[in-house]
Amino acid sequence: MPVTDIRHDLEGPSLTITAEFAAPVQRIWDIYADPRQLEKVWGPKEFPATVVDHDLRPGGRVTYYMTGPEGEQFPGYWKVLEVDEPRSFTYEDGFAHEDFTPNSELPVSTCVSTFEATDTGTRATYVTSYADREALQTVLDMGVEEGSRSAIDQIDELVA
């Protein structure tokens, strides 16, 4: 299980997840840079992702949908803000309508994913910030902690 710590700060408001992988930084980066690999780890196992568009460059956009156990689809998007390959990338993450236009009725977050080399592989730190406490509480109530853990844990299987 690569996730070593999950903390949420309602005052921040933010959610920080730390994970350790037995693979080099470049290998972890490649997962996020390749849409076919990304869809193997983005979303919990019960809600696999399908990446529709993928442009991991500043100003780029990633669109995807997760498919639930009953076949229902949940579209989302990333608006890529900064990229420091292979060390980090920052993006706005939001829910979307079926045509991938942002759904402003649900929280939008800013996510910073950072990858650092360690003696045994890579330490990944995922910091997700929300506009306010209510937005963070909404996604916590939706199960974001459990879903993120399930998604990140799949990276171990992919790099094994």
N, C-alpha and C positions, 0 to 999 in steps of 0.2 A: 504494500500500500504506500504509494509515494507521498500522499498528503500527510504532512507532519504537524500542521497547525492551521486552524481556522479561527479568525477573530473578527467579530463585528463590533463597530464602534458607533452607537446610535448618535453620539454627539458629533462625530466626525463630519458627516456620517459616511462610513466606509466599511468595506468587507475586505479582509486581507487573508489570502490563502498561500501557504508555503508548502512546497513539495520538493522532494529529492528524487532524482532519476539516475539510474546507473547507465548513463549514456552521455556522450560529450554535448556541449552546448550546441554545436552545429547540427547534431542529429535532432535535438529538440526543436531548434529553429525550423528545420526542414519540414517538420510536421505542420507548423502554422503557415509555412510558405507554399505548401502544396495542397490544393483543395481536396484531392482524393484522400490524402492522409488526414487532413483536418476533419473531414466528415466522419472519420473513424473514432474521433475523440471529442468532438464538439457536441455536447448534449449527453444526458444520462443514457445508459445502455437501453433502457425501455423507450427512449425517445431519440432514435438515431437521426443524425443530421444529413441533409442533402445540400451541398453547396452549389448554388446556382451561378453566382458571379464571384470572382475572386481577384482582387487587385490590391496586394499588400504593399502599396506605396503611399507616401503622404498624399492625401487628396483622393486616394482610391476607396473602393467600396467592396465589401463582401456581403453577399446576400445568401440566405439559407432558409431552410425550413426544417423543423423537427417533426417527425411523424410519431404520434402516440400509438399505444397498443390497439386502439380501436380504429386506427387509420386517420384520425384527425391530424391536421397540419397546423403548426405554429411558426409563422414566418418571423424572421428577424434580420437585422442588418448590423454591419459595422461601418462606421465612417472613419477611415484610417487618418490619424492626425500626425503621428511621428513614427519614424522607423530608424533604428540603429542596428542594422543587421550584423551579427546574429544575437546581439545583446538585449534588445528590447523593442517593443512597439507599443504605441498608445493609440487607442481608438475609442470612439463613442459607440456604445452598444445599446441597441434599442429593439423594441418589439415593432412589428410591421403589419401592414395589411397584406392581403393576398398578392397585391401588385408590388409589394416591397416598399411602398411609401411608409414613412414612419407613422406609427400609431401613437399619437400624443396623449392618449388616455392612460398609457402605462408608463412606468418610470424609464428614464434614459440614464445611463451611467457613463462615466469615463473610466476606462480600464487601462492600467499600465502593467504590461507583462514583461518581467525582467528575468534574464537567464545568466547565472554566474557559474563559472567553473569551480568545482570542488575537487578534493582528492579522490572522490569516488564517482564523480560524474558532473551533474548539474543541479544547482539549487534554483528553482523557479519561484518567483514571488509574483503573485497576481493581486494587485490592489485595485479595487473597484470603488469609485466614489460616486455618491448620489447628491442630488440637489438639496435634499432635506431628509430629515429623520423619517417622515412619512413614506417617502419613496423607498428608502432602505427597508422599512418595516413591511411594506407591500411585497417586495421580492423575498424577504425572509419568510413571510407567510405563504408565499408560493412555493417554498422549498428550495430556494437557491443554494443554500449550504449543502444539502444532501445531493442535489443535482450536480453541483460543481465538483463535489468529491467524487461522485460516480464517473463524471466525465474525465477528470484528471487522472483517476486511477487507470483508465483505459490506455493511457500513454505507456505505462509499463509493459503491457501486452504487445503494443506496437513496436517498441524498441528492443524487445527480448530477442 
